[in-house]
């Protein structure tokens, strides 16, 4: 029985797209690996495998055999409560069994545990949690987790920096000396008389030895990595960028050796070999630093996680490590503090800034029963909440995992670059050999004027230029760097892409289908209108609640709110809107119907004092009846009025108007008289109209899908201004409607993708059917699992922002790919034709990948 798992491995030592292909190919050779996707920009491998056939050590060994490494971390923990050596052995076994742990050693005498682990699989906080689960206590050293992967990457950058400095120390004087010597700027001691006709003097032989002394450390120390990597690549039957660098620099260096030894007569090119290696090392150093900035969004998210929490234990508040917080713990958060983990408020009221996760700047009110998200900022009041999710289960941890997975995935547009990269280096080697043969054998036969040196030297120089100008790195980085920055920018705005394919496809959408309930509307019925009958009057059974006889009741933005204050001179005055609402809410307080709950909620929000009722009866299909203060109050539909012989024709026009506005009219009758109407409807979300207009301005066609009848659907469509309405669609029929739109759209449009936006369980099939599914973050987990894009804020504006971000990311990828292909297509022939000096070629090659990464980083500052 197979047990499929997924692991992320941090790979070290990759330099170009060929390295990516080599690591992927070697991992896929392992029995049990289903898929392996390697990303050059994030330097990670995402592996799906059968854990019954394969383990982590075998995968790491395979990567190392291919010539690359896996970044690991080492944690040193102080362990308390070890009774004897048996406890140490038991804990050691418990740690060794954890997924991601490579080696664990626990020493009883020193009370310390040393654990080697893969940081993308398990963290130090999880190691400490495992120690606690085993019955011991782990003390933190240094007070915080260290980012082992970041340390490994930083070590790589430091090595690059050190080698670059050494290379520059030797290369700069070598280059200046070579130029000054060749142009005759040095004193006579550096030259000797020439025995060749037409030449008065030539550089002294000992100067070649001096240049060799400066060039050798660069060639074999600074450039050692290129030889090692080239050897491993050839051993794996592939060729990468390091093969080209090793061949190009070695050709110049080793050609110069027999001249230095006096076996041949000619010019040495030690400075060329040294400059090639040093310039490429400079480019790689700058590229590594720039690539580090592409993951800053992830680092910001990780930095949001607080280190401690204030937990109530044994009746007292104690500050503990966040790793010690368990589900069910009561956590206190003061104003201005960061909420440490996810939970539910049990006491207190406050406003919470969730902008770091949702992108929405307005604080969200929190009260008893409301959920809170870890890493968000408590603004005003104090909160006591029960922890529900900790560690990797928190919303922040899941967001980080989702973004990392998206960054590790491959976009479809990258396929072309991968295919070209697979054959790129062998093609370049063939071109370089053809270049040498052409300049050595063919060109001298037709024109010696094209050759300034000997045919062999000219052919060698041009061949070296071809080898070092070729750059597979730019092609390999073109897509993943843009995807990393794009997904990171999306996370900052509360837009989560499940994979890079979703990021690419979102920009190609031409039709957006919006589910009405919960997407365009709030999904919760609310009172929209109160209409009182001017022919009905009542003497209140109690004094009106304070404020009911004043314009205070007009504060809520109802479409129609009738109050007749002119009649207050009569003792038998007309019923006021708040009186009507109070009577209806008193009856509905015992109802479980959504419309009744909306009436009760409106009265509660207005602070109305409800009356005691008796004789409550719910009549299916009609409404409810009860006695309030000795009066019989009916709240229901027209059928209920007719069944109880209540004349209601005087309000018929108002009822028709409300129903035409997609509202449900509830009749209220008192003692057999129609007292008024209360209209209830699913109200529009704030910003829905503006969001739909923004989508239309972007050239998208907006379709609303709903289960409502045609008349109601058209009334809502008129309010929001959608282009098309799909009404009376059953939940199980939503995916079929999306499929039908896909068929129609692909017959009439070049850009032919359909996006579906929804939030409920019944939207999940349609979200999966659509080319791009957008799940509203306030909706169900099922909907978010089915959709490749999640909008954390629940705001419809996020759809337009996601599509804009996708379009800009896609544009950046195309710019990068154009540069990568244009650069190679133009400059490789230029080098073959003899128009490029090898040193200039090395400089161009080194900075081509820097350009691609820098262009991708522009996405961080683009206005979206």
Steps between C-alpha positions, in 0.01 A plus 500: 500500500652830391530795739557808287670793669644832390830650614682822423881476482724811509758436225843665500754537220264559204609766251284463188201329340713197414568451870124499558452237231782287648354503852151426369624215283696339784213523748256351249732199456434396859245222537201650678528859376181602319589858408794731564490872421810712559496880507821688423389829655387359837763221477253241622378162381137397552483119504192275507600147598381170642635487856459121503772472235722797568633715782659839544861372534481332158380823338776706660761243397373513141520880490854490640602233247379733225749760625273723708414534866202527734501781758472364854481655844633390836310563822651475845241465775542493877282219633353500850354208703727227357506241776760265355666382181189302405304826481770640272476198268120518497502869410767439237280239332195729518692784330654272238153382393386853415467573130778736394745393772821354357687429822424538870737461795397544864765497775387436855813637669480842330117498477520617141349383172668567167271459198582530130190576296367632168349844577237491224352182650520558875579803717673542834167586663362164386808327641439663837133404483605138439724513806205620711280224357760245606466624859802729525568872478714673237659834583562746219854614429512855366129558557381447143499265210781540255413479134728212404422526130569875501829437680599245236414747221689776679800271530488445122491876442790552741704237314420676171604833653829360632589337168403819315729710720789257450433496127500881480819526709686290242310593182505880527882536509535220243265673257662843547849354463402310182345810339794723595749240372321447169470873432867569588430710810753316719874572543755331270582234758167335418593453132764322295624529142297304247659255257192522276507728198304823535495494882748705705416355840270255665398445864774337706451128556500538878187721481306197377605313815387797711161496330476124554565553873205740518269294274550155657327577835202643312482207262534217751374649828243763412389292201525157668122478541455518122733204443333290772151584378596438137647161589185397690278623217690297242493200734121535506500516119391863487663834435437820691628855511805393701610277211505806271691713753752223570556441126530869413732604780708181471550553125650844563703389803644175365575652157722750682701235687718366210576860401607576858716184507664613175368208296302732270532859389199727543286711732378374839136541611524447874317827568214383275453180699517688834259776392250241370490318834496815714228675299280193507562466873394865539183435302418194709553694821268782389249244374499318836437823686222601262339155522496537876278807463244306293395309814467806726120463510538157661752639747255777595227244563732287713604814690137566599501197730548611864746317720297483821140483622329589828314184607273445802615190685408403854292817521794732428628668182850391405711595199612187319667412170252490215608138443356414841148620415259208461148483355253583777734741683352836602717781360499866606581775251538864606451807278785541253614138526511240224257211525727193530284214365157440347204482735150609600426798729346400833518838673552864406445728203757658272587589142770298326722607211505205257660692212823299516306190393194629312633823347200691641599814691182540711511331844248221565281508811537194725268389779411180682467210256697667218809328357842663523800425279854463624750772396228770479523812717263572789425872491279627784353271766630194679394157379490158660472222247519123484781367279364273226791461258873514574825426319459399137120500532469878539375715215839673473688168474257372236533824301880474508482135388259589219724782372812281522328222304388749235853636470642149468259402221564554129288725281398361157679789328830366641471185289658664194798628702550154653493332159755745358721478810514120470685521167652846539848413631567218251391731214732776626791256520434393140482867389829576678672208326360610164621853575853374568501285186369787285755753622790254491438313174265705282546874567880503430430350158295803397626804693798543731390859569234369739765338719713726720681212673592155382204293367520270802497790750212678325300179478564429869397851613174488305424150625554612860272802441222269380540274802486775761235724337239222505273531803249230592458666842286786368260251340484293816429802723258684266184331628566386860630837622191679369275231650673532839458877510144482361374241749674683784341830397165323483542368856566856619167606343305205641499308170624142524585304184509124550752455216678700231263365234214682674709818506557471126145402403329773703641764264341328198144507637235662278181413693445518877206306645390625842285292732244738650461385859805572713696645208300796365271503804581447866321165511306608810142634475454846650212744543506754216161678524228568755170627356218591744136521407370856531151359562611301805529655845566347838517603860826349625484234770796676664684825469715516186861413545715809535576645160213338309305826463804688375685501166755262661326214321597653166869448558513166317519539118169336404370545148159606632432595861159654564434683824188718552589744776218734394243277670662506845238747613251213519498268793425219255817565292620294199747223561864601462757293302688403815175398671417279201848350507479443878172315471621281212833427669326405825307236305796383293725460801391141523539432127786314334416623150777715341251780420377501858856505631570804279207691655609406851863599424390841366296575811790394721746721310263796553483435872125439502352345812305192396176395665414164650285281279264212550328249278776491240404297192705449182282435195704319230504685169329807651668656805470525878231607751522602865337723760685815603353704784162345448494566125520236228795575271549323168829515304496320167425502130186600307359150532504533879313828475235343278463191719436727801266738311732798540436770236835607358420648158595853611868393507488288186690752284777528757530121518523476121771768495707323767473165326611666176815606684580136589378541858273271701202694644382381843151617602436601859142496629372601846156388618388429147626829351793533256753713689777508243770323305854400592722423202792259539769436241853373458677836483788584269852484633676832535691566181326235285377756244840671475678163472279386212550830317876465545490151344304637207748785453769233471315360199344203681142378463332452838234232549288455815387148591223440755228259603249787532210532258553702183317811624693520826830429325440772242419751773834432673681497165359844427637630832854374442516533120616153392505411129307171522275320749474125551192452724328199656826300494489209742814435709578183305454687172759774560792301357293419189430870444872576526574220252240643259657846525842348428369339180331821382792723593761288323306526177507880504814616680875464471554563870248241608532417868208502746542601864253398771471686831318339792508427871271207583518122500258493206744720305787250527415297183467820294827637642673178397336502154599860422834575334582713806305472826497784755390406853390776735708464816201553731334192347533129562818292507351277229470793259855617576635148449334478157619840376855575380468862622383609846402858587570531872308824552167381357497824302395480135767760416749217548387337172603804297824535695584132445438527125707820479784338694487197271511720189798698629683182606434340162626816328818490710555132414465577129747790532748271677463223243534748214821636649639153568432375147588830329826520691610152394364513144679829427823477701599138429519569121679830575762311701533234228558774241783646707328817619534425873809480717476208747526735797211716377307181429555379858378835638186491285430142601547576869256789501231347276356294788533799736284698256229229503485484880500879534219531245293251702560700818321796341173317573548581869457872429239488222164661579225237491 
